[in-house]
Amino acid sequence: MKKTLSLVVTMLVIVAVLAACGSNNKGNNAGTGENGAGAGNDGGKKKRIALVLPEKIGVNPFFATMDEGLKKAGKDFGVEVKTIESTDPAALEQNLRATVAENYDLIITATFQAEDALTKVATENPDKPFAIIDTTVDLPNVRSVKFREQEAAYVLGAAAGLSTKTNVVGAVVAMDTPLLKKYTSGFEQGLKATNPDAKFLINYVGSFVDSPKAKELALLQYSQKADFVAGMSAVGDLGVFEAAKEKNLYASGQDIDRTLDDPEHIVLSQLKGTDTVTYETVKDFVGGNFEFSSVDYGLKEKGVGVTFITNETTSQLSPFIGQETVDKVKAIAEDIISGKIVVQTP
């Protein structure tokens, strides 16, 4: 009887120990399963990441795709994300301070418009991690994410040089800034590489949102015998597209695939993967690979590109460009990726 009782007690002890081990294992794995990405080791609490934009998203694809990348990352990595739009520089700084006060784990902002506000807020909060996209803020708690826009611009210019029938091409540019010089300089390098005799016209809108002025400048360039005008004026590009349609000539867009809107006249688009870099920034932060340094994305990293040449599209290829030109420029893009061609930065 005593032996039987002893055996029963022993078995109960073993069961209790096994149950406790099972419970401990479950607790240690919190945040590492399918629904726990980004949860960390603090009892399953999700990471919280805010994207503070310097302006309203509106019709600007640059910010719209950034928001899409953030939302996709939030879904894929199980983190709580929020996009906050600003109306002016004062509101931007206020929104950055609000996200600090609300203790977001990572705060992301974008463009040169945010440089001053971020510098001020990040300096005052040295223990808070920040990231800025499309420019550089040199602080120990800020990750700067940039693009090698000049590489895609070179590809676009090379295609224009091979396609133009009048040997005159133009660009309608938002402003004369160092960032946008990467576009115009890269474009001109590619243009001259494939067509040394081509004339390059540049006009500046003075704004990122003035479509009527951009249209006026595009019409001016078409009147000067340009048969292709590259839109480099953000929302202003809508005016460039109207001009191309009115004159039954050709244009290119920026940031997203604008050829889908009017493939007969918008024949190419220089792409900028703001969605990709936003997604990758969140991915690195959640995965523990986030470093406070400057990183950049070019053709090799698929951060920039050009429709038909480096990126597929459902649009119909315009006869103005033609498959022969696409094939030639694809080889040029590969030479940039391999390092055989080095695009100079102004």
C-alpha positions as CSV (number, residue, x, y, z in Angstrom):
1,M,0.0,0.0,0.0
2,K,2.8,2.4,0.9
3,K,4.6,1.6,-2.3
4,T,1.5,2.3,-4.3
5,L,0.9,5.6,-2.6
6,S,4.5,6.6,-3.1
7,L,4.3,5.8,-6.8
8,V,1.1,7.9,-7.2
9,V,2.8,10.9,-5.5
10,T,5.8,10.6,-7.7
11,M,3.7,10.5,-10.8
12,L,1.8,13.6,-9.7
13,V,5.1,15.5,-9.2
14,I,6.3,14.5,-12.7
15,V,3.1,15.7,-14.3
16,A,3.3,19.1,-12.4
17,V,6.9,19.6,-13.5
18,L,6.1,18.9,-17.1
19,A,3.1,21.2,-17.0
20,A,5.3,24.0,-15.6
21,C,8.0,23.5,-18.3
22,G,5.4,23.6,-21.0
23,S,4.0,26.9,-19.6
24,N,7.5,28.4,-19.4
25,N,8.3,27.4,-23.0
26,K,5.2,29.1,-24.2
27,G,6.1,32.3,-22.4
28,N,9.6,32.4,-23.7
29,N,8.4,32.1,-27.3
30,A,6.1,35.1,-27.1
31,G,6.6,37.5,-30.0
32,T,8.5,35.0,-32.2
33,G,5.6,33.2,-33.8
34,E,3.5,34.0,-36.8
35,N,1.6,36.8,-35.1
36,G,4.4,38.0,-32.8
37,A,6.8,39.7,-35.2
38,G,8.0,42.9,-33.6
39,A,6.5,42.0,-30.2
40,G,9.9,41.7,-28.5
41,N,10.2,40.2,-25.0
42,D,7.9,42.5,-23.1
43,G,4.9,40.3,-22.7
44,G,3.8,40.4,-26.4
45,K,3.5,44.2,-26.7
46,K,3.6,45.3,-30.3
47,K,6.2,47.8,-31.6
48,R,4.7,51.1,-32.6
49,I,6.0,53.0,-35.6
50,A,4.9,56.4,-36.9
51,L,5.4,58.0,-40.3
52,V,5.2,61.8,-40.0
53,L,4.9,63.4,-43.4
54,P,5.8,67.0,-44.1
55,E,2.6,67.7,-46.1
56,K,-0.7,66.2,-47.0
57,I,-0.5,63.1,-49.2
58,G,-3.0,64.5,-51.7
59,V,-2.1,63.5,-55.2
60,N,1.6,63.3,-54.6
61,P,2.6,59.6,-55.4
62,F,5.9,60.1,-53.5
63,F,4.0,60.2,-50.1
64,A,1.2,57.9,-51.2
65,T,3.5,55.0,-51.9
66,M,5.4,55.6,-48.7
67,D,2.2,55.2,-46.8
68,E,1.4,52.0,-48.7
69,G,4.9,50.6,-47.8
70,L,4.4,51.4,-44.1
71,K,1.0,49.7,-44.0
72,K,2.3,46.6,-45.8
73,A,5.2,46.4,-43.3
74,G,2.8,46.8,-40.4
75,K,0.7,43.8,-41.6
76,D,3.7,41.6,-42.5
77,F,5.7,42.2,-39.3
78,G,2.9,42.6,-36.8
79,V,3.6,46.1,-35.8
80,E,1.3,49.0,-35.1
81,V,1.8,51.7,-37.7
82,K,0.3,55.2,-38.1
83,T,0.7,57.9,-40.8
84,I,0.5,61.5,-39.7
85,E,0.1,64.3,-42.3
86,S,1.3,67.8,-41.7
87,T,0.1,71.1,-43.2
88,D,3.2,73.3,-42.8
89,P,6.7,73.2,-41.1
90,A,5.3,74.2,-37.7
91,A,2.7,71.4,-37.8
92,L,5.5,69.0,-38.8
93,E,7.6,69.8,-35.8
94,Q,4.5,69.6,-33.6
95,N,3.6,66.2,-35.0
96,L,7.2,64.9,-34.4
97,R,7.0,66.1,-30.8
98,A,3.6,64.4,-30.4
99,T,4.9,61.1,-31.5
100,V,7.9,61.4,-29.1
101,A,5.4,62.2,-26.3
102,E,3.3,59.2,-27.3
103,N,6.4,57.1,-27.1
104,Y,6.5,55.5,-30.5
105,D,9.3,53.0,-30.8
106,L,10.5,54.4,-34.2
107,I,9.6,57.7,-35.9
108,I,10.0,58.1,-39.6
109,T,9.8,61.3,-41.7
110,A,10.8,62.3,-45.2
111,T,12.4,64.8,-47.6
112,F,14.4,68.0,-47.1
113,Q,11.3,69.7,-45.9
114,A,11.7,67.8,-42.6
115,E,15.4,68.3,-42.1
116,D,15.2,71.3,-39.7
117,A,12.3,70.0,-37.6
118,L,13.9,66.5,-37.3
119,T,17.3,67.9,-36.4
120,K,15.8,69.9,-33.6
121,V,13.5,67.2,-32.2
122,A,16.1,64.3,-32.6
123,T,18.8,66.4,-30.9
124,E,16.5,67.0,-27.9
125,N,15.6,63.3,-27.7
126,P,18.9,61.5,-28.1
127,D,17.6,58.1,-26.9
128,K,14.7,58.0,-29.4
129,P,15.3,56.4,-32.8
130,F,14.4,58.2,-36.0
131,A,14.7,57.7,-39.7
132,I,14.4,60.2,-42.6
133,I,13.8,59.2,-46.2
134,D,15.2,61.0,-49.3
135,T,17.7,63.2,-47.5
136,T,20.4,63.2,-44.8
137,V,20.3,64.3,-41.2
138,D,23.7,63.6,-39.6
139,L,22.8,62.7,-36.0
140,P,23.7,59.6,-34.0
141,N,20.0,58.6,-33.4
142,V,18.9,59.1,-37.1
143,R,19.0,56.7,-40.0
144,S,19.2,58.5,-43.3
145,V,17.7,56.7,-46.3
146,K,18.7,58.1,-49.8
147,F,18.3,57.2,-53.4
148,R,20.7,57.2,-56.3
149,E,18.2,59.0,-58.5
150,Q,21.0,59.9,-61.0
151,E,21.2,56.2,-62.1
152,A,17.6,56.0,-63.1
153,A,17.7,59.5,-64.6
154,Y,20.7,58.3,-66.7
155,V,18.7,55.4,-68.0
156,L,15.8,57.7,-68.8
157,G,18.0,60.2,-70.6
158,A,19.6,57.4,-72.6
159,A,16.2,56.2,-73.8
160,A,15.2,59.8,-74.7
161,G,18.4,60.2,-76.7
162,L,17.8,57.1,-78.8
163,S,14.1,57.9,-79.3
164,T,14.0,61.6,-80.1
165,K,13.3,62.4,-83.8
166,T,14.0,66.1,-83.5
167,N,17.2,65.9,-81.4
168,V,15.6,68.2,-78.9
169,V,14.3,66.9,-75.5
170,G,13.3,68.8,-72.4
171,A,12.7,68.6,-68.6
172,V,10.2,70.5,-66.5
173,V,11.7,70.5,-63.0
174,A,10.1,71.6,-59.7
175,M,13.1,73.6,-58.4
176,D,16.8,74.2,-58.9
177,T,17.9,72.3,-55.8
178,P,20.9,69.9,-55.1
179,L,18.4,66.9,-55.0
180,L,16.8,67.7,-58.3
181,K,20.2,68.3,-59.9
182,K,20.8,64.5,-59.5
183,Y,17.8,64.1,-61.9
184,T,18.8,66.7,-64.4
185,S,22.5,65.8,-64.4
186,G,21.9,62.1,-64.6
187,F,19.4,62.6,-67.4
188,E,21.8,64.8,-69.4
189,Q,24.7,62.3,-69.0
190,G,22.5,59.5,-70.4
191,L,21.2,61.7,-73.2
192,K,24.7,62.7,-74.3
193,A,26.0,59.1,-74.1
194,T,23.5,57.9,-76.6
195,N,23.0,61.1,-78.6
196,P,25.8,63.6,-78.3
197,D,24.1,66.0,-80.7
198,A,20.8,66.2,-78.8
199,K,19.8,69.6,-77.3
200,F,18.6,69.6,-73.7
201,L,16.1,72.2,-72.5
202,I,15.5,72.8,-68.7
203,N,12.8,75.0,-67.1
204,Y,12.0,75.3,-63.4
205,V,8.5,75.6,-62.1
206,G,9.4,77.0,-58.6
207,S,7.0,74.6,-56.9
208,F,6.1,71.0,-56.5
209,V,2.4,71.5,-57.0
210,D,1.9,74.1,-59.7
211,S,0.5,72.1,-62.6
212,P,-0.6,75.1,-64.7
213,K,2.9,76.6,-64.6
214,A,4.4,73.1,-65.4
215,K,2.0,72.8,-68.4
216,E,3.0,76.3,-69.6
217,L,6.7,75.4,-69.5
218,A,6.1,72.0,-71.3
219,L,4.2,73.8,-74.1
220,L,7.1,76.2,-74.3
221,Q,9.6,73.3,-74.8
222,Y,7.4,71.6,-77.3
223,S,7.3,74.9,-79.3
224,Q,11.1,74.8,-79.3
225,K,10.9,71.5,-81.2
226,A,11.2,69.1,-78.2
227,D,9.3,65.9,-79.0
228,F,10.0,64.5,-75.5
229,V,9.6,66.3,-72.1
230,A,10.6,64.6,-68.8
231,G,8.3,65.6,-66.0
232,M,10.4,66.2,-62.8
233,S,8.0,68.4,-60.9
234,A,6.0,66.1,-58.7
235,V,2.3,67.1,-58.8
236,G,3.3,69.6,-61.5
237,D,3.8,66.7,-63.8
238,L,0.1,66.5,-64.3
239,G,0.4,69.7,-66.3
240,V,3.3,68.2,-68.4
241,F,1.0,65.3,-69.3
242,E,-1.8,67.6,-70.4
243,A,0.7,69.5,-72.7
244,A,1.9,66.2,-74.2
245,K,-1.6,65.1,-74.9
246,E,-2.6,68.5,-76.5
247,K,0.5,68.5,-78.8
248,N,0.2,64.7,-79.4
249,L,3.9,64.4,-78.3
250,Y,5.7,62.5,-75.6
251,A,6.5,62.8,-71.9
252,S,7.7,60.8,-68.9
253,G,6.5,60.7,-65.3
254,Q,8.1,60.3,-61.9
255,D,8.0,58.1,-58.8
256,I,5.2,55.7,-59.9
257,D,4.2,54.1,-63.3
258,R,2.5,57.1,-65.0
259,T,2.4,55.2,-68.3
260,L,-0.7,53.5,-67.0
261,D,-2.6,56.9,-67.2
262,D,-1.9,57.6,-70.9
263,P,0.5,55.2,-72.6
264,E,0.1,56.9,-75.9
265,H,1.7,60.1,-74.6
266,I,3.3,59.2,-71.2
267,V,5.8,56.7,-72.7
268,L,8.2,56.2,-69.7
269,S,8.4,56.7,-66.0
270,Q,11.4,57.1,-63.7
271,L,10.5,55.1,-60.6
272,K,11.4,55.7,-57.0
273,G,10.6,53.0,-54.5
274,T,9.6,55.0,-51.5
275,D,7.3,52.1,-50.6
276,T,10.2,49.7,-50.7
277,V,12.6,51.7,-48.6
278,T,9.8,52.5,-46.0
279,Y,9.1,48.8,-45.8
280,E,12.8,47.9,-45.5
281,T,13.3,50.5,-42.8
282,V,10.5,48.9,-40.7
283,K,11.8,45.4,-41.5
284,D,15.3,46.3,-40.3
285,F,14.0,47.9,-37.1
286,V,11.8,44.9,-36.2
287,G,14.5,42.4,-37.1
288,G,17.2,44.0,-35.1
289,N,19.2,45.1,-38.1
290,F,18.5,48.8,-37.8
291,E,21.7,51.0,-37.8
292,F,22.0,54.7,-37.4
293,S,23.9,55.4,-40.6
294,S,23.3,56.6,-44.2
295,V,22.0,53.9,-46.6
296,D,21.2,54.4,-50.2
297,Y,19.2,52.6,-52.9
298,G,20.0,52.6,-56.6
299,L,19.4,50.3,-59.6
300,K,21.2,47.4,-58.0
301,E,19.0,47.5,-54.9
302,K,15.8,48.1,-57.0
303,G,15.3,51.4,-55.2
304,V,15.0,53.3,-58.5
305,G,14.2,52.2,-62.0
306,V,12.5,53.0,-65.3
307,T,9.4,51.4,-66.8
308,F,9.9,48.8,-69.6
309,I,13.7,48.9,-69.0
310,T,14.3,47.8,-65.3
311,N,10.6,47.3,-64.3
312,E,7.8,45.5,-65.9
313,T,4.5,47.3,-66.7
314,T,1.1,46.4,-68.0
315,S,1.2,49.4,-70.4
316,Q,1.7,49.1,-74.1
317,L,5.1,50.1,-75.3
318,S,5.0,53.3,-77.4
319,P,6.3,53.0,-81.0
320,F,8.2,56.3,-80.1
321,I,10.4,54.3,-77.8
322,G,10.3,50.9,-79.5
323,Q,11.6,47.5,-78.4
324,E,15.0,48.1,-80.0
325,T,15.6,51.1,-77.8
326,V,14.4,49.2,-74.7
327,D,16.9,46.4,-75.4
328,K,19.8,48.8,-75.9
329,V,19.0,50.7,-72.7
330,K,18.6,47.5,-70.7
331,A,22.2,46.8,-71.5
332,I,23.1,50.3,-70.3
333,A,21.3,49.7,-67.0
334,E,23.2,46.5,-66.5
335,D,26.4,48.3,-67.1
336,I,25.5,50.8,-64.3
337,I,24.6,47.9,-62.0
338,S,27.9,46.2,-62.6
339,G,29.9,49.4,-62.2
340,K,31.1,49.5,-65.8
341,I,29.2,52.9,-66.1
342,V,29.6,55.3,-63.2
343,V,27.0,58.0,-63.2
344,Q,28.5,61.2,-61.8
345,T,26.8,63.1,-59.0
346,P,26.7,66.8,-59.4
